[in-house]
Amino acid sequence: MRGMISKAWQAMALGAGLAISGCGTIDTTPINVVTTRPEAPSPDYIPDAGDDGSTVVALAFSGGGMRAAAWAYGALLELDSMVIDTVPYRRTLIDDVRTVAGTSGGAVTAAYLGYKGKDDYRDFRERFLYRNAEAYMSTSIGPGTLLTAAFDGGANDRSSFARWLDEKLFERATFSAFRKPDRPIVWLTASDIYNSAPFLFTRDTFAALCSDIDELKIADAVGASAAFPVVFAPMILQTPKVDCHYQRPRWMKRALEAKNPSIRLQAYARALDSYQSNTDLNFVRLLDGGLTDNLGITGLTLERAKADKPYAPLSPRQAVRLRNFLFVVTDAGVHTQYRWGLSPVTTRLDKVIVAASDTALAWATRTGFDAVDLALKQWQDRLVRYRCGLGREEVLKLRGTLEQWDCRDVNVTTEHISFREAAPELFARLNGVPTRLKLPRAQVDLVISAARGAVRRNANINAVADQARKHAPIFDNTDGSLVASR
């Protein structure tokens, strides 16, 4: 979409002084259904897969259209090639994925992994990356498209990309498809442009909307996450005007009442509170998640900010069994080098607008990653203090064995996999891949292969895999229960 977006900015800038009129054709049907049944709150802890729990992997996939989806998929394939155990069955790092998050293009890959699971996601290349996901979209820049964009908030609505996803990829599935024992928690991010805040598709959010997230189509959530301004009109949810016996969760009360809160968490809490308390807010409008979080890190960041326990979002059992928590962030952002650096000659407005947008996004991405990296380092310190404060009997109860117990032996690692981690000779070619929802097969394969190489060469990810192999669990041959680690 990058080329298409640039042309849209150019055409709108050139035609800004024209008096035009038209009638709206955008679908404004809310994607949620308000009910009087109270929605259950979000879970306190991430899923426990039932293995030894020494390694937990969390994933976040950035925005960037089909390019971002392919970059995330390549990283998945490489993580899936890192075998960490063969007894009692073959396990790779993908088996230890407990959360997966995505924004915009990365939301497609994240949702597909949650929908299909670790054993069946591999057909994503054929089912999405090699397909034309722009088939239902208005992509040409002409008077009709500009009229629609100008008066209806965007050139496309939920009957374009979201409908394509619903019919061709997610098979009309709803969020209830994510609720399976072997699936990670899926966090998809859009942007609430009324509250200027991230919008997370979670149970807490939909409880505040008096809506059942299990009835929401996966495709609508992904479509909202990818609704880039101008190209797409905002997607709409309705706020409740009924009593669904909503109760604010504990973390929300603390955030709203705190005197020195996390500003990010308080803004998110205020947004959710507005769905219930703001009588002037009948509808919530959502645009691209990249406006507030282009890395897909909001889910894990807010979970840590919400936590009132030192180990959350892990359970006590998970916190005691943990050796490595690996957070992998795949970033498909491009690093554009503008030719005007060679000359003092003035440049066109549309190019300045695109450059300004790129600059803001790039800087926000860097600061966002640094913030989550710092937060997770602080979390590691809290985990150590918690573990070292436990008595032997409690450790035995939670861990099942005292063998090789070291309360300080826990590491939280955050890895940023961007185009700069690809092979140097591929950097320029990767930056030339446009932000669209349709790419030639050669470019898709290039991005996938480069992502695999970037993960393969990452020293910290390899160190986690090596330690997972070294401390692979030993199971009882009679009942399959955990006995100890090697």
Secondary structure by P-SEA (a helix, b strand, c coil): caaaaaaaaaaaaaacccbbbbbbcccccccbbbbcbbbbccccccccccccccbbbbbbbbccaaaaaaaaaaaaaaaaacccccccccccccccccbbbbcaaaaaaaaaaaacccccccccccccccccccccccccccaaaaaaaaccccccccccaaaaaaccccccccccccccccccbbbbbbbcccccbbbbbcaaaaaaaccccccccaaaaaaaaacccccccbbbbbbbcccccccccaaaaaaaaccccaaaaaaaaaaaaaacccccccbbbbccccccccccaaaaaaaaaacccccccccaaaaaaccbbbbbbbbcccccccccccccccccaaaaaaaaaaaaaaaaaaaaaaaaaaaaaaaaaaaaaaaaaccaaaaaaacccccccccccbbbbbbbbccccccccaaaaaaaccccccccaaaaaaaaaaaaaaaaacaaaaaaaaaaaaaccccccccccccccc
